[in-house]
Amino acid sequence: MDYTNVVIFIILAFSLGLIMIMNKDRIPASLRRGMAITSIVMILFAFFLIVYSFFDLGSS
């Protein structure tokens, strides 16, 4: 299986989380909660993909 798209998604999800943490004062209050929830969901899905890829590597 080609993991290129998975690696790109993982990098982007963690980058979005880092940007949200670094620029939390500059983001308007009306957008802050929605963007934080979106980035948390993306990071959780990235962790799931990391664990899944480890399990998939072991079965090949």
C-alpha positions as a LaTeX table, in Angstrom:
\begin{tabular}{lrrr}
\hline
Residue & $x$ (\AA) & $y$ (\AA) & $z$ (\AA) \\
\hline
Met1 & 0.00 & 0.00 & 0.00 \\
Asp2 & 1.22 & 3.48 & $-0.86$ \\
Tyr3 & 1.36 & 5.66 & 2.27 \\
Thr4 & 2.23 & 8.93 & 0.53 \\
Asn5 & $-1.20$ & 10.49 & 1.06 \\
Val6 & $-1.29$ & 9.31 & 4.66 \\
Val7 & 2.09 & 10.89 & 5.41 \\
Ile8 & 1.01 & 14.16 & 3.80 \\
Phe9 & $-2.22$ & 14.20 & 5.84 \\
Ile10 & $-0.35$ & 13.48 & 9.08 \\
Ile11 & 2.12 & 16.31 & 8.45 \\
Leu12 & $-0.68$ & 18.74 & 7.58 \\
Ala13 & $-2.79$ & 17.78 & 10.60 \\
Phe14 & 0.07 & 18.29 & 13.04 \\
Ser15 & 1.06 & 21.51 & 11.27 \\
Leu16 & $-2.49$ & 22.85 & 11.62 \\
Gly17 & $-2.47$ & 22.00 & 15.32 \\
Leu18 & 0.88 & 23.74 & 15.79 \\
Ile19 & $-0.33$ & 26.83 & 13.92 \\
Met20 & $-3.49$ & 26.90 & 16.03 \\
Ile21 & $-1.43$ & 26.78 & 19.23 \\
Met22 & 1.08 & 29.41 & 18.09 \\
Asn23 & $-1.49$ & 31.89 & 16.72 \\
Lys24 & $-4.38$ & 31.43 & 19.15 \\
Asp25 & $-4.38$ & 35.13 & 20.05 \\
Arg26 & $-4.69$ & 36.28 & 16.43 \\
Ile27 & $-7.65$ & 34.07 & 15.50 \\
Pro28 & $-11.04$ & 35.78 & 15.97 \\
Ala29 & $-13.13$ & 34.41 & 18.83 \\
Ser30 & $-15.96$ & 33.40 & 16.50 \\
Leu31 & $-13.67$ & 31.08 & 14.49 \\
Arg32 & $-11.46$ & 29.84 & 17.32 \\
Arg33 & $-13.70$ & 27.08 & 18.68 \\
Gly34 & $-14.62$ & 25.62 & 15.28 \\
Met35 & $-11.05$ & 25.60 & 14.06 \\
Ala36 & $-9.84$ & 24.05 & 17.32 \\
Ile37 & $-12.40$ & 21.23 & 17.09 \\
Thr38 & $-11.51$ & 20.64 & 13.44 \\
Ser39 & $-7.80$ & 20.45 & 14.20 \\
Ile40 & $-8.39$ & 18.10 & 17.16 \\
Val41 & $-10.44$ & 15.76 & 14.96 \\
Met42 & $-7.77$ & 15.82 & 12.26 \\
Ile43 & $-4.99$ & 15.09 & 14.79 \\
Leu44 & $-6.95$ & 12.21 & 16.31 \\
Phe45 & $-7.53$ & 10.76 & 12.85 \\
Ala46 & $-3.80$ & 11.17 & 12.11 \\
Phe47 & $-2.97$ & 9.18 & 15.26 \\
Phe48 & $-5.43$ & 6.50 & 14.13 \\
Leu49 & $-3.73$ & 6.36 & 10.73 \\
Ile50 & $-0.31$ & 6.01 & 12.38 \\
Val51 & $-1.49$ & 3.11 & 14.54 \\
Tyr52 & $-3.30$ & 1.49 & 11.61 \\
Ser53 & $-0.21$ & 1.73 & 9.43 \\
Phe54 & 1.87 & 0.02 & 12.15 \\
Phe55 & $-0.64$ & $-2.84$ & 12.34 \\
Asp56 & $-0.80$ & $-3.06$ & 8.55 \\
Leu57 & 2.99 & $-3.19$ & 8.30 \\
Gly58 & 3.08 & $-6.15$ & 10.65 \\
Ser59 & 0.60 & $-8.17$ & 8.57 \\
Ser60 & 2.44 & $-7.75$ & 5.25 \\
\hline
\end{tabular}
